[in-house]
Amino acid sequence: MKLEDWVSIASLGLSIMFVLLIISAYTFLINLEKGLVPDRLVDINGILIQFISIAGAPGIILAGVVYALSKTSGAKLPGYFLLAAGVSLIIGLGISLNIMNSSSLISQYPMLYLVPMIFIIAGIGICIISILLLRKFNRIRYSGMLK
């Protein structure tokens, strides 16, 4: 396997980890609001920034690195991994928005709404990058067969 294959796997893993972190944090905040967990002092903005810096931003950066590594040759396997990463961001953060819609915390902390929206847009961008890689792979493969 080439370097871009491994980097695309890492991007997929970080994207899935980010989605799971956000969903678990939102579920915790909903339960905290309902009084189902012990009272804790929670810095919501700090938690979101921590999750973004641990998994969200590195996953997107690695997707860009994969595109830079394989933009001249096109790559099939990294394209599929990046497509899975983009789809997981879109679906997972859509679920997190659905979780938070029933909460009054969004009016108090606008970052709870902004973070999923920004990363849904980033997921759409990753899907576009992966489609570009897959289309370039097909063009290179077919043009090589005609020679």
Residue frames relative to the residue before (quaternion, step in Angstrom):
aa qw qx qy qz dx dy dz
M 1.0000 0.0000 0.0000 0.0000 0.00 0.00 0.00
K 0.4320 -0.7085 0.5052 0.2370 3.52 -1.08 0.81
L 0.7142 -0.4611 0.3211 0.4173 3.54 -1.32 0.27
E 0.6746 0.5021 -0.3155 0.4397 3.59 0.88 -0.86
D 0.5736 0.5647 -0.3869 0.4500 3.61 1.17 -0.45
W 0.6953 0.4707 -0.2758 0.4680 3.57 0.87 -0.95
V 0.6490 0.5058 -0.3236 0.4671 3.58 0.98 -0.76
S 0.6456 0.5046 -0.3291 0.4693 3.60 1.04 -0.68
I 0.6091 0.5246 -0.3483 0.4821 3.60 1.10 -0.63
A 0.6463 0.5083 -0.3178 0.4722 3.59 1.00 -0.79
S 0.6336 0.5226 -0.3290 0.4660 3.59 1.02 -0.76
L 0.6417 0.5116 -0.3174 0.4751 3.58 0.99 -0.81
G 0.6659 0.5091 -0.3018 0.4542 3.57 0.91 -0.89
L 0.6737 0.4808 -0.2987 0.4751 3.58 0.94 -0.85
S 0.6282 0.5284 -0.3416 0.4577 3.60 1.03 -0.68
I 0.6636 0.4854 -0.3026 0.4822 3.57 0.95 -0.85
M 0.6380 0.5221 -0.3277 0.4615 3.58 1.00 -0.80
F 0.6432 0.5199 -0.3230 0.4601 3.60 0.98 -0.81
V 0.6516 0.5113 -0.3177 0.4616 3.58 0.91 -0.89
L 0.6818 0.4837 -0.2968 0.4616 3.59 0.88 -0.88
L 0.6297 0.5258 -0.3342 0.4640 3.59 1.04 -0.71
I 0.6735 0.4906 -0.2988 0.4651 3.58 0.90 -0.90
I 0.6640 0.4955 -0.3173 0.4614 3.60 0.89 -0.87
S 0.6680 0.4842 -0.3142 0.4697 3.61 0.93 -0.81
A 0.6413 0.5118 -0.3328 0.4648 3.61 1.00 -0.71
Y 0.6695 0.4907 -0.3070 0.4656 3.58 0.93 -0.84
T 0.6284 0.5182 -0.3329 0.4751 3.58 1.03 -0.72
F 0.6347 0.5199 -0.3208 0.4733 3.59 1.01 -0.80
L 0.6751 0.4935 -0.3053 0.4556 3.59 0.90 -0.87
I 0.6264 0.5161 -0.3407 0.4746 3.60 1.02 -0.70
N 0.6755 0.4770 -0.2958 0.4782 3.59 0.94 -0.86
L 0.6162 0.5349 -0.3401 0.4675 3.59 1.10 -0.66
E 0.6511 0.5144 -0.3071 0.4659 3.56 1.02 -0.81
K 0.6945 0.4570 -0.2687 0.4865 3.58 1.07 -0.73
G 0.4895 -0.6801 0.4206 0.3478 3.60 1.23 -0.21
L 0.4381 0.7234 -0.4397 0.3023 3.60 1.18 0.41
V 0.7275 0.3080 -0.2222 0.5714 3.60 1.22 -0.17
P 0.6453 -0.5156 0.3668 0.4280 3.59 -1.16 0.38
D 0.5676 -0.5984 0.4407 0.3544 3.56 -1.13 0.65
R 0.0265 0.7805 -0.6203 0.0729 3.52 -0.82 1.09
L 0.4083 -0.6488 0.5732 0.2896 3.51 -1.22 0.52
V 0.0115 -0.8185 0.5707 -0.0646 3.55 -0.45 1.23
D 0.2183 -0.7406 0.6221 0.1299 3.55 -0.86 1.01
I 0.2820 -0.8172 0.4811 0.1456 3.55 -0.02 1.33
N 0.6683 0.4908 -0.3098 0.4653 3.58 0.89 -0.88
G 0.6368 0.5301 -0.3255 0.4556 3.59 1.03 -0.72
I 0.6418 0.5172 -0.3192 0.4676 3.56 1.02 -0.82
L 0.6685 0.4980 -0.3081 0.4584 3.59 0.90 -0.88
I 0.6498 0.5009 -0.3204 0.4736 3.60 0.96 -0.80
Q 0.6311 0.5277 -0.3277 0.4646 3.57 1.04 -0.76
F 0.6767 0.4839 -0.3010 0.4662 3.60 0.88 -0.86
I 0.6270 0.5259 -0.3360 0.4662 3.57 1.05 -0.74
S 0.7188 0.4480 -0.2680 0.4590 3.59 0.86 -0.91
I 0.6517 0.5098 -0.3244 0.4584 3.61 1.11 -0.52
A 0.8569 0.1012 0.0009 0.5054 3.58 0.72 -1.01
G 0.6701 0.5502 -0.3252 0.3775 3.61 0.85 -0.85
A 0.7380 0.4134 -0.2339 0.4793 3.56 0.63 -1.11
P 0.6583 0.4954 -0.3447 0.4500 3.67 0.86 -0.73
G 0.6238 0.5406 -0.3469 0.4453 3.60 1.04 -0.66
I 0.6715 0.4761 -0.2943 0.4856 3.58 1.00 -0.82
I 0.6369 0.5252 -0.3263 0.4605 3.58 0.99 -0.81
L 0.6610 0.4984 -0.3114 0.4666 3.58 0.96 -0.80
A 0.5990 0.5379 -0.3679 0.4653 3.60 1.09 -0.58
G 0.6499 0.5021 -0.3130 0.4770 3.58 1.02 -0.73
V 0.6254 0.5281 -0.3325 0.4684 3.57 1.08 -0.73
V 0.6311 0.5218 -0.3338 0.4669 3.59 0.98 -0.79
Y 0.6554 0.5009 -0.3216 0.4649 3.57 0.92 -0.83
A 0.6600 0.5012 -0.3144 0.4630 3.59 0.95 -0.81
L 0.6676 0.5116 -0.3061 0.4460 3.60 1.00 -0.79
S 0.8220 0.2600 -0.1051 0.4956 3.57 0.91 -0.84
K 0.3857 0.7476 -0.4823 0.2444 3.62 1.14 0.30
T 0.6711 0.4857 -0.3251 0.4560 3.61 1.06 -0.50
S 0.7637 0.3642 -0.2041 0.4924 3.57 0.98 -0.76
G 0.3397 -0.7027 0.5444 0.3073 3.57 1.07 -0.61
A 0.0175 -0.8108 0.5849 -0.0165 3.57 -0.96 0.71
K 0.3943 -0.7440 0.4959 0.2122 3.53 -0.87 0.99
L 0.7188 0.4585 -0.2688 0.4481 3.60 0.67 -1.06
P 0.6720 0.4600 -0.3245 0.4811 3.66 0.83 -0.77
G 0.5992 0.5633 -0.3613 0.4396 3.58 1.09 -0.61
Y 0.6752 0.4794 -0.2940 0.4774 3.56 0.97 -0.82
F 0.6455 0.5093 -0.3260 0.4666 3.59 0.99 -0.76
L 0.6621 0.4880 -0.3100 0.4769 3.59 0.98 -0.78
L 0.6087 0.5354 -0.3525 0.4675 3.58 1.06 -0.66
A 0.6515 0.4990 -0.3092 0.4805 3.59 1.00 -0.81
A 0.6363 0.5230 -0.3304 0.4608 3.60 1.02 -0.75
G 0.6719 0.4961 -0.2980 0.4621 3.58 0.93 -0.87
V 0.6637 0.4940 -0.3031 0.4729 3.56 0.95 -0.86
S 0.6487 0.5074 -0.3315 0.4603 3.61 0.98 -0.76
L 0.6271 0.5146 -0.3434 0.4733 3.61 1.04 -0.66
I 0.6749 0.4990 -0.3073 0.4484 3.58 0.86 -0.92
I 0.7151 0.4466 -0.2667 0.4670 3.58 0.77 -0.99
G 0.6919 0.4995 -0.2905 0.4329 3.59 0.83 -0.97
L 0.7121 0.4247 -0.2722 0.4884 3.57 0.90 -0.81
G 0.5518 0.5577 -0.3949 0.4780 3.57 1.24 -0.29
I 0.6306 0.5154 -0.3200 0.4840 3.56 1.07 -0.75
S 0.6594 0.5031 -0.3206 0.4575 3.59 0.94 -0.82
L 0.6244 0.5151 -0.3442 0.4758 3.61 1.06 -0.64
N 0.6302 0.5259 -0.3258 0.4692 3.55 1.06 -0.75
I 0.6276 0.5313 -0.3337 0.4609 3.59 1.04 -0.73
M 0.7495 0.4311 -0.2258 0.4488 3.56 0.87 -0.98
N 0.5121 0.6596 -0.4291 0.3443 3.63 1.16 -0.27
S 0.6910 0.4682 -0.2868 0.4702 3.58 1.10 -0.55
S 0.6280 0.5595 -0.3213 0.4352 3.58 1.26 0.02
S 0.4217 -0.6811 0.5352 0.2680 3.52 -1.24 0.49
L 0.4759 0.6943 -0.4290 0.3279 3.59 1.26 -0.03
I 0.5652 0.6093 -0.3939 0.3927 3.61 1.13 -0.52
S 0.6567 0.5013 -0.3271 0.4587 3.58 0.99 -0.71
Q 0.6798 0.4734 -0.2887 0.4800 3.59 1.13 -0.60
Y 0.7917 0.1668 -0.0579 0.5849 3.58 1.05 -0.81
P 0.2185 -0.8189 0.5137 0.1332 3.62 -0.06 1.20
M 0.5467 0.6139 -0.4122 0.3929 3.63 1.16 -0.34
L 0.5703 0.5918 -0.3857 0.4193 3.60 1.15 -0.46
Y 0.6967 0.4122 -0.2594 0.5267 3.57 1.20 -0.47
L 0.6761 0.5296 -0.2989 0.4161 3.58 0.95 -0.86
V 0.6402 0.5504 -0.3410 0.4134 3.60 0.90 -0.85
P 0.6936 0.4389 -0.3149 0.4766 3.67 0.73 -0.82
M 0.6385 0.5301 -0.3445 0.4390 3.60 0.97 -0.73
I 0.6506 0.5093 -0.3153 0.4669 3.60 0.96 -0.85
F 0.7283 0.4295 -0.2534 0.4700 3.58 0.88 -0.88
I 0.5513 0.5454 -0.4114 0.4789 3.61 1.20 -0.23
I 0.6370 0.5046 -0.3186 0.4881 3.58 1.03 -0.80
A 0.6419 0.5070 -0.3199 0.4782 3.59 1.02 -0.77
G 0.6255 0.5329 -0.3333 0.4623 3.60 1.05 -0.70
I 0.6247 0.5128 -0.3342 0.4849 3.57 1.06 -0.73
G 0.6426 0.5226 -0.3159 0.4627 3.58 1.02 -0.79
I 0.6449 0.5088 -0.3163 0.4745 3.58 1.01 -0.79
C 0.6277 0.5210 -0.3359 0.4709 3.60 1.03 -0.72
I 0.6413 0.5131 -0.3253 0.4686 3.59 0.99 -0.78
I 0.6347 0.5239 -0.3226 0.4675 3.59 0.99 -0.85
S 0.6760 0.4920 -0.3052 0.4558 3.58 0.89 -0.89
I 0.6356 0.5097 -0.3373 0.4717 3.59 1.00 -0.70
L 0.6232 0.5285 -0.3390 0.4662 3.59 1.03 -0.72
L 0.6528 0.5046 -0.3165 0.4680 3.59 0.97 -0.81
L 0.6780 0.4869 -0.2978 0.4633 3.58 0.90 -0.86
R 0.6469 0.5015 -0.3268 0.4725 3.61 1.00 -0.71
K 0.6488 0.5055 -0.3215 0.4692 3.58 0.99 -0.80
F 0.6152 0.5444 -0.3442 0.4546 3.60 1.05 -0.74
N 0.6732 0.4913 -0.2996 0.4644 3.59 0.91 -0.87
R 0.6499 0.5091 -0.3263 0.4605 3.61 0.98 -0.79
I 0.6619 0.4943 -0.3118 0.4693 3.59 0.94 -0.86
R 0.6556 0.5175 -0.3172 0.4492 3.58 0.94 -0.87
Y 0.7132 0.4500 -0.2707 0.4644 3.59 0.83 -0.93
S 0.6478 0.5021 -0.3379 0.4627 3.60 0.98 -0.68
G 0.6311 0.5246 -0.3361 0.4622 3.59 1.12 -0.59
M 0.6483 0.5210 -0.3227 0.4517 3.60 1.09 -0.59
L 0.6541 0.5347 -0.3172 0.4309 3.59 1.12 -0.57
K 0.5889 0.6062 -0.3693 0.3865 3.62 1.14 -0.42
